[in-house]
Amino acid sequence: MTTTPDLRTSQGSDYAELSREVKKAGLLERRGGYYAARITLNLLALVGGGVAFVFIGDSWWQLLLAAYFAVVFTHLSFIGHDAGHKQIFRTRKANDALGYLHGGLVGLSYGSWIGQHNRHHANPNHEDDDPDLDIAALAFTVEQGRLKHGVLRWMAKYQAYLFFPLLLLEGFSLHATAVRTVVKGEIRLRGLEAALLIAHAVIYFGGVFIVLSPLTGVVFILVHQGLWGVYMGCSFAPNHKGMPTLQAGHELDFLRKQVLTSRNIRGSRIVDFALGGLNYQIEHHLFPSMPRPNLRYVQPIVQRFCADKGIEYAQCGLVRSYRYVLEHLHAVGAPLRANG
């Protein structure tokens, strides 16, 4: 079970020192060529998949395309994530335009996600202030588990076993959140987001049920959305779950708060591609506006800096990261199982 780190520090200038070194290395500069190529390839993959979908027609072979589209949707979402962090263009307006476009392509509310994700970055793994720790179906601390009742309490008991099956619902949950925030008017550009969500729904459901029979269409949607949710969840979950949680009144400075609550995933460029750069979670949290391809190069700088300052730097392999997540969820549910 993880607890609040007891490290006390007054060295708020450490982050400024690290930032100067990173800026001097030129790693905060935009990578226009990289993103132009990445966005073009993603859009070609989306269009190519659409052409194949029409060509194959009403066939159960479409379920292979459902898995393919789950991958494409995730990588479109990665671009939306990068745009939200101002990694692609210098201006917020240009990044937001791209972010809204990609939100529409996958059927998400970019404005809603930005608000939640910014709160997460400001207070990662904070028991009260991190919205990523406020998920009804899961308990990330013993206190959260204790406060649950009924079905949610039963789910918290066995959440380690339910975690991956629950990810099958993540895509549907993201869509539901998008619709709810638009209907309630909780976002700034409500009209734009509503139009994008309607356009996405018309094209998506219209395309599916014009080409496929009702049964095949329903199964296609279930497979596509389910696998998309699993891929998204598997990309984001290892980054903080099972790392130390913070409570109100903690005395960690920005550098230590971000590093001690985050976990990196080791791997090759294949891992970089598969996880959209989120495997460099420590560096991403320290420099959220840093372009994705530069995270690989800043990683050894940050790791060396942390070693020099005596700051624990968490890093492990991909499979081990999921074990950490499941072990943490199992430990949080233990008191509930013990009490029956």
N, C-alpha and C positions, 0 to 999 in steps of 0.2 A: 504494500500500500504506500502511496506517495504522500508526502507532507510538504508543508511550506519550508523552503530552504532557510536555515538559520544564519546564513551568511549576512554579515552587516558590513556596509561599505560606505565611505564618503567620497569615493573616487569618481565623481561624476565626469571628470575630464578624460577618462579612459576612452570613451566613445569618440570624443573629439580627436584624440590622438590617432585612433584607428581610422577615422574618417579622412583625416589628412593623408594618411598613407594610401588609402584606397583611391582617393581622388587624384593623387599624384600618379598613380599607376594607370589612370585613364579609364578605369572600369565603370565609371558612372556615365560615360558617353553613350548616346543612343546608337543602336545597331539597325539602321534603316534597311540595309540590304538583307539582313537575316530575316527580319519580320516580313518584308515584301515577299521573299521566297516562301516563308512558312505559311503566310496567309493565302498566297496563290495556290500552293499545293493542297491546303485544306479545302479551299473552294473547288478545286478541280476534283478532289476526292469526293466531295459532296455531289457535284454535278454528275460525275462518272457513276456514282452509286445510283443516282436517280435514273440515269439512262439504262443501267443494267436492270433496275427494278421494273421499268416498263417493258424491257425486252424479254425478261424471264416470264412475266405475266403471272397468272394465277397458278402458283406451284408451291409446294412445301419447300422447294429449294430456296425460297425467299427467306427462310429462317437463317440461312447463312448470311444473307444481306442484312438481316436484322442485327446480327452480331457485328458485322462490318460497320453499320451505321452507329452502333454504340461507341465504337472506337472513334469514328469521325466526329460525333457529337462531343465527346470528351475533349478532343483536341481543339474543336471550335471553342469550347468552354475555357480551355487554357488560354486562348488568345484573349477572350473576354476578361479573364483574370489579370493578365498582363496589362491590358488597356486600363483596367480599373486602378492599377498601381502606377499609371503614367510611365510605363516602361517603353512604350513604342514611339510616341511623339513627345515633343517638348511641352506642348500646351495641353491643358486639361480638356479644352473643347474638342480637339482632334481625337484624343484618346477616348473621350466619352462617346463621340460619334461612332467610333469603331466598336466600342463596348455595347452600345445599344443595338447596333446591327447584329452582333454575334449573339446577344441575348435573344433577339427575335428569331435568329436562325435555329436555336435550340429550344425556344419556348420558355425562357426564363426572364425574370424581371431584373434587369441590370441595376436599376436604381435601388431596389430592395437589397440586392446582394451587396452593393457597395456600402450601404449603411451598416449592415451586419458585419461585413468583413473588416471594415475600418475599426469597429469596436473590438473585434478580436485582436487585431494587430496592436491596438493600444494597450490591451490587458490580456495577453495570452495566458491561458490556463488559470485565470483568476476566478475563484469560486463564485463571485457575485457579478463580475463585470464582463466576463467573456461569454458572448451568446453561443459559442460553440460548445459550451459545457451545459447549456440549457436545452436538453433534448428529452422530451417526455418519455420516450421509450427506453432510455438508458440512464444509469446513474454513474457519475464519474467520481463521486466522493461518497464516503460512508454516510455523511449527513444527508446527501441527496437521496440515497437509498432508504434511509430511515423515514423520510417524509412522504414516501410513495405509498399508495393504498390500492387495494383491489388488483385488477389485472396488471397495472403498471408495477406494483410491488412484486407480483409473481414473475414478471418479465425481468426485473432487476436481479432477482435471485439467480436466474439462469442466463443472464445477458451474454456471458462469454460464448455460450452455445448458440444463442440467437443472433449474434452480431452480424455474421455474414448473410444469413437469411433475411435479416432486416434491411440490409443494403439493397436487396432486390426492390424495395419500396422507395428507395431514396429518390429516384427519378420522378416518380409520381408525387412525392412530397415536395420536390422543388417546383413542379408545375403548380401544385395546389397553393404553395406560398406565393408564387407570382400572381395568380388570380386573386387571392385574398388581399394582397397589398394594393393591387390596382382597384379592386372593388371598394376598399375602405379609403382609398385616396391617401395612402401613407407614403407616397413617393412624389417627387417634384414634378416630373413630366408624365403625369397620369394619362393624358390623351395619347401621347406618343406610344407609351408602353402598352396601352390598351389596344391600339391599332396594330402594333407588332405582334401581340399575343393572338389577336383574332386572325391576322394574316397567316401566322404559323399554324394555327388550328385548322383553318380552311385548307391550306396546301397539304398539310400532313394527313389529316383524316380524309380529305377529299382524294388525295393520291392513293392512300391505302385501300379505300373501299371502292374506288373506281377500278383499280387494277385487280384487287383480290376479292374473293368471295368473303362473306361475313365471318365465317369461322376462321379461315386462314388469316384474314385481316386482324381479327382480335388476337390470335396467337402471335402474329407478327408484332403487334404493338406490345404485348406482354413481354416477349423476348427482348425486343429492342430496348424498351424502357427499363426493364429489369437489369439487363447487362450494363446499360449506361449507368444506372445507379450504383452497381457493384464497382465498376471501373472508377467512377468519381469518388466513391467512398474509400476505395483502396488507395487512391492517390492522395487523399487529404488526411485520412485517419492516422497513419503512422507518425505524423509530424509532431503531435503534442500529447496524444493519449498515452497515459502511463508515465508521463514526465511529471516533475513536481508541480503541485498546484499552489497558487498564491492566495492569500487572504487579505482582507482590509488591514491597512497599517503596516504592510511589509516595507522594508527599508532597502530594497534592491534598486540600484540605479538602472537606467535604460539598458545599458549593455548587458548587465547580468540578468536582468529580467527577461530579456529576449533569448539569451543563450541558454540559460538554465531550464527554461520551459520548452525548448525545442529540440528536435532530434533529426539528425541527418541520416540519409540512406546511402550507403556506399554502392558503387557500381560503375559501369562503363557508360559510354555515350548512349547505349541502348536504354539503360535505366534513366538517363537524362531525358531521352525522348519519351519513354513510356510514362514518366511521371511529370512531364511538362516543366522540369526544373524544380519542382517542389521537393525533390530529394535533397536540395541544398536549403533546407528550411531555416537553419540558423542564419545563413548569409542573407536569405530573402527577408527575414524579419529585421535584421540589422539595417539592410538597405533595400526597402521595398520597391523603390523606383529603379533599381539596377536592372538593365535588360537581362532577360533569361540566359542568353548564351555567355554572359560574363560571370555568372555565378560559379561556374567551374573554375575560373581563374582566380576569383577572390577567395575561394575556400581555403587554400593553403595559407594565405595571408591571415585570415581570421583564426584559423586553428593555431598557427604559431603565436599569434598575439594572445590568445586565450591561455596558451601554455605558459607564456612569459608572465602573465598576470595571475596565474594560479586559478583560472576559472575552468570548471569542469565542462568539457566539450563532448556531447553525446553523439555517437555515430555507430551504426551497425548495418548489417546486411538487410536486404528487403524481407526475407522470410523471418529473420529474427525480430524485425520491427513489429510484424503482426503478432508474433508470440508475446512480445511485451504488452501490446494492446490487450490481447486476450487474457493474459495473466493479471493485468491490472483490473479488468472488468470482473474477472472471477474473484479476485481478492475483495473488491468492493461489495460483491454480492454475498460474500461468506457470512457476515453477521445475520443477514436475512435468512439464509439457509439454516443457520444454527438455531434461530428462534422459531423455525417452523413456518 
